[in-house]
Amino acid sequence: MTNLYLKSPLYLLLRCSLPNMVGAVLLSVYFIVDGIFVGKFLGAEALAAMGLVMPFIAMSFALSDMVAVGAGVQISMRLGKEKIKEAGIIFSTSLVVIFVIALVMSVIFYFLTPLLLGFVNAHDSLKESALEFSRVFLYFMPFISLYFALDIFLRICGKNIYTMFINVVLALTNIGLDYLFIVEFGLGLYSAALATCIGFSLATLFGFLPFLFMDLQLKFSKVLLNFKILWNIFYNGSSEFFGNISGSTYALFANALLLKIAGAVGVAAFSIVSYIDTFVILLLMSLNEGIQPALGFNYARKDTARLKSLIVHTFAAAFIFCLFVFALCMAFSDELVQFFAQKSDEDLLNLASFALLLYALNYLITWFNLSTSSLLTAINKPTFSLILSLSQNLLIPLVLIFSLSYFWGLKGIFLTAFVAECLCVVLSIIFIKKSFASTQS
């Protein structure tokens, strides 16, 4: 692995990021297929119910994801300094911490979700469907939360192809079970969550196998609850945590406004745009996350020239990808939203297509801010990454969604992301300059 991260930036993008992006496509399909089956076979209200509760599910996983990302940064830096034993301790400890956190969060959100649904003023049938969907996730949470950490740790060990294989299993399992449960058996919205959780359970099981039966650099060792190590893990993963929480909080307010302005159809349209956006953002994140271990490794070696070269290549790839996505949304907005709704739902199709055209402007800018946040995390600048993540996902959008929706209604809601990203570019540039100034000094 050491020699791998000393190779050319283009090679690393192809070797680390490309398989990661292929895996993300499959993982995206895994999430999106729920929206397709629910929208096509259960209708707009079921799609709205799922859209209402997904932010709460994301909140419940946020702490576990924080530990996974923070541990990944610490492990990469220990391996860069050839501290293999310390890396193994962090690896083992983080898995135990994630399991315990997920167990606690599943209990908390079991009781908290009904209160949050009351906040958005969902009517009774919508609320009941949303609760059924969320509780399936909560039952599985302690086990499937481990998958995200295992995915990161496998990539650190250079097993990008294997993680891609796991995501293939994930996607195929979810597609097969969604078809079986929803189309063949005619089950309700909860069955989409069940299909997803069964797939994640299989992926978690496959994620453990290489660490049990292969000779990887990371090996199971003693669990050490060292305060300093735990603090560094939480600190490095804090931007991921607040990014998840802030994004979910923003979605909560957006859904409340949409219910007020346009009813369940508005929430369903927002859900369709969110599914497409999830596909794009997961790909963009996977591009950056695939190169993160190399960034952390070379940062620890103080190889500034290689670090800058890696950053330039990664940012250029992110820009080209997002420019392609923007063009695709502009040209085929009608066709894209038709995957998620019945042909008879004309109001939903028209609103979702209009919303996607406005929201797609976001992709002209978001590549820069997201790549910057990933970079800051990789080079151990979590405070900068946290500030950027909070500004990008909560503070600026939350102010804008109320002000823009007041003046422009639905149009303002769907333009919020674009305006927020434009404002965040300033922060990104400032943080990059400060980070490299401190690196050179």
N, C-alpha and C positions, 0 to 999 in steps of 0.2 A: 504493500500500500504506500510505503514511503516513496518508492521510485515513481509510483503512479502520479502523485501530486507534484512531481518535478517535471512532468512532460509539458508539451506546448499547450497553450490555452485552447486552441481549436480542437486538439486531441481530447482534452478534458471535457469540453462541451459535448463532443460526440460520444466519449466513453462514459461520462457520468450523467450529464444532463439529458441527453437524448433518450436513453433507456428510462430515465426517470419520468420524462414527458410522455413516453409511450405508456408507462404505467399509470400516469395521471389521466391520460385519455380513458383508459379502462376504468380507473377509479371514478372519473367523472361520469362515465356511462352508468356506472353502478349507482350513483346518486340520481342522475337525470332520468334513468329508466323508470324510477318510481313516479316521477312527475308525468312521464308519458303515459304509463299505464293508468295512473289515477285520473289524469285529465281526459284521456280517451274513453275510459270504460266506467269511471265513477262520476265524472262531471265536474263542473266549475266549483260547486260548493265544497266537494271533497278536496279539490286542489287548494281552495282558499283555507280550509281547515288545516291542511298540512303546512301551508305557507305561514299561518299564524303561529304554529307551535315550533317550527324549525329553529327560530331564534332562541327559544328556551332550551332546546336540546343542545344547541351550540354552546350556550352559557354553561350547561352542566358538564360539558367536556373540557371547558377552557382551562381549568387548573391542571388537569392531566396533560394536556397539550403543552402547557407551560413547562412542566417538569421534563417532558420529552425533548423539547427544543433546547432548553437550558442545559440538560445533561449532554445532549449531542455536541454543543459548543465546547463544554468542558472536556469531554472525551477526546474530541479532535485535537484540542490544544495539548492535552497530556500525551497523546500519541505523537504529535509533532515534536515534543520534547523527549520522546522515547521513554516516558513513564508508564509502561504497560500495566504494571500492577495497580497503580492508582486509577487508571482508566477502567480496569476490571471492577474495582470497588464501586466507582461511580455508576457503572453500567448496572450492576446487581442492585445497588441501593435504590437507584431511580425506579426500577421496575416494582419494587416493594412499595415505595412511596406512591407511585401512580395507582396501584391497586387499592391501597387504603383510601386515598383521596377520592377515587371513583366510587368506592363503596359508600362513603359519607355523602358525596354529592347526589348519588341516586336516591338516598333517603330524603335529603333536603328538598330536592326538586319534585319528589312525589307529592309533597304537601304544598310546595310553592307554586307549581304550574297553574292550578285552578285560580289562585289569586291574580297571577299575571294575565290570564285570559280574561278575568273580570275587568282588568285595567283597560283592555282594548274594546270593551263593551261588545264582545261576541255574543250573538243570540244563542239560545240553549242547544239547538241541534248542532250548530257549528262548534260550540264549546265541547259537547259530548264527544264528537268525532275527533277533535284535536286531542282531548285527554286520552282516549283509547290509543291513538297513534303514539303519543309521547311515552306512555307508561310501558309499552313494549321495549322501547329503548332503555328506559331506566332499569328494567329487570336484567338486561344484558350488560349494562354499563361497566361493572367492575372488571369483566373479562375483556370486552372488546376495546376498552380504553388502552390496553397494552399494545394493540396493533400499531398505533401511530408511533410509539416509541421504538418498537421493534423494526419498523420500516426505516426510521432514521439510523438506528444502530447498524442495520444490515448494509446500508449505503456507506456508512463510515468504514465498514470492513471491505468495501469494494464489491459488494454483492448486488449491484444495480440490476443486473439481468435477472437475478432471482426475485428481487422485489417486483420486477415487471411481471414475472410469472405468477406471483401471488395475486397481483391485481387482475390478471387474466382470470384466475379462478374466482376472484371476487365478483367480477363483472358477469361472467357466465352463470354463476350461481344465482345472482340477484335477478337476472333476466329470466332464467328458467323458473325460479320460484314465484316471481311476480306474475308470470303468465299462468302458472299452475293455480296459484291462490286466487287471483283476481278474475282471470278470463274463464278458466275451467271450473273452479269451485264456486265462483261468484261471491267470494268473501268480501268483507268491508275494508275500510281504509286501514285498519290495524294490521291487516295482512301484508301491506306494503312494508311496514316497519319490521314485521317478523321476517320477511324475506331478506331485508337489509341486515338485520342482526345475525341471522344464520350465516350469511356470507362473511360478515366481519369475524364471526367466531372461527370459521374455517381459516380465514386469513391469519388470525392470531395464532392458531395452532401451527400453521405452516411457518410462521415467523419464528417460532421457538426452535424448530427442527435444526437449522444450521448451527445454532449455538450449542445444541446438545450433541450433535453427531459429526460436526466438521471442525477442523483445526483453524479457527478464526483467531485474530488478535485479541478480540474481546471474549473473555471467558467468565463464566459464573464464579463468583468468589464470595467472601464474607460480606455481610451487609454492615456498613458502618454509618451510623447516624451522626456524622460529624457536622456540627453547626456551620462551620466555615464552608464546607463543601455544599451543604444544602442551601446556604445563603447565595453562593455563587450560581447554583443551578436555578434558583428562583429568580435571581437578579438577571441572568442571561436570558431566561425565558419570559421575562416580564412583558416585553413588547408583544410577544405572541399572545399572552394572556389578555392584556388590555386590548389588543387588536380584536380578539374573539369577542370579548365582553362588549367593547364599544360598538363593533359591527352589529352584534345582536341587539344591543340597546337601541341603536339607530333603526334597525328593522322593526322593533317593537313600536316605536313612535310612528314610523312610516305606515305600518299596518293600521294603527289607530286612526291616522289621518285619512287613509284610503277608505277605511270602513265608513268614516263620517262623510266623505265627499262622494264616493262612488259605490259603496256597499261591497258585497262579497266579490262582485266582478272586478272591482279595482284591486282587491287583495290577490285574486287569482291572476290578474294581468301582471302584477308585481312579482308573483311567484314564478311565472313563466320567464320574465326577464332575469330573475334571480337564478333560475336553473341554468340559463345560457351564460350568465355572468360567472356562475360557479365553475362551469366548464373552462371558461377563459382564464379565470384567476388561478384555478388549480394547475393549469398548464404553465402559466407564468411563474407561479410559486415553485413548481417542480423544476423549471429551468434554473432558477436561482438556488434552490435547495440542493440540486445536484452538484453545484460548484461550491457550495458553502464549506464542506470539509477542506477543499483545496485552499480556499481563502484563509480559513482559520489556521491551517497547517503552515502556509507561507508567511502569514502574519507572525506566528510564533517564531519562525526562523528569521524574522526581520528582513525578508527578501522583498523590499519595497518595489523594485523594478518588476518582478514577476507578479506581485500583487496588483499593480496598476494595469499590467497587460491583461490579467484575468478579468479585471473589472471592465475594461474597455470592450473586450470581446463579449462578455455577458450582457452588458447594457445594449450593445449593438444587436445581439440576437433577440433580446426582449423587445426592442423597438420594431424590428422587422416583423416579428410575430404579431404584435398588437396592431400594426398598420394593416396587415393582412386581415385580421379579425374585423377591424373597422370597415374595410371595404366590403367584406362579406355581409356584414349586418346591413350596410346601406343598400346593397344590391338584392338581398334575399330576405328581408325582414318578414314578409308575409309567409314565405315558405318555412322559415325557421319556427315561427310561433305555431304553425299548423301541426307540428309534432305533438303539441301539448294540449290540444283542445278538440272537441268534437266539431264537425263541420256546421252543425246546427247552432253552435254558440257564436253567432256572428258578432254580438256585442263584445264578447271576450276577445275574439280574434282581432277585431279592428283596434280595440284599445291596446292590446298587447303589442301589435305591430307598430303602432304610433309610439308607444312607450320605448320600444327597443331602438327605434330610430333616434330618439333623444338621448337615451342612455348610452348608446354606442360612442358618442362623442368622448365619453370618459376614457376609452381605450387609446386615444391619442396622447394621453398624459399619464395614465396610471402606471404604465410600464416603468417610468422613471422613479416614481415614489416607492413602488413596491420593491424594485431592485435595490434602491438605496436602503430601505429598511432591512432587507435581507443581508446586505453588505455590512451594515452597522452591527447587526447581531453577530455575524461571522467573525468580525475583527474585534469583538469584545468591547463594543460601544453601546451597551444596552440602554443607557439613559437617553442618548440621542434617538435610538430606535424606538424607545417607548414614547417619547414626546411626539415623534413623527407619526407613529401608529395611532396614538390617541387623537391627534389633530386630523389625520386623514380619515379615520373611521368613526369618530364621535363628535368631537368638539366643534369643528367647522361644519360638518354636515348637519348637525343637530340645529345649529343656529340658522343655517341656510334653508333647511326644509320647512321651517315655520315661516320664515320671511318670504321665500320664493312661492310657497303654496298660497300664502295670503294674497300675493299680487297676481300669480299666474295659475292658481289651482293645480290640477293634475299635471300640467306641463311643468310647473315649478318643482314638483316632487321628483319627476324623472330627470330633470336637469341638475338636481342638487349634486350628484356625484361628480359631474364634469366641472362645475364651478369650484367645488371643494378641492379637487385634484389640482386645478390651476393654482389655487392659493398655496397648496402644500409644496409645490415645486420650489418656492423660495426657501422653505425650511430645509428641504433636501439638499439644495446647493450649499447652504450655510453649514450643515452638518458634515457633508463630504469634505469641504475645505478645512473645517476644524479637525476632523479625524486625520487627514493626511498631514496637517501641520504638526499634530502631536506625534504622529508616527515618525516623521522625519526628525523631529527633535529628540 
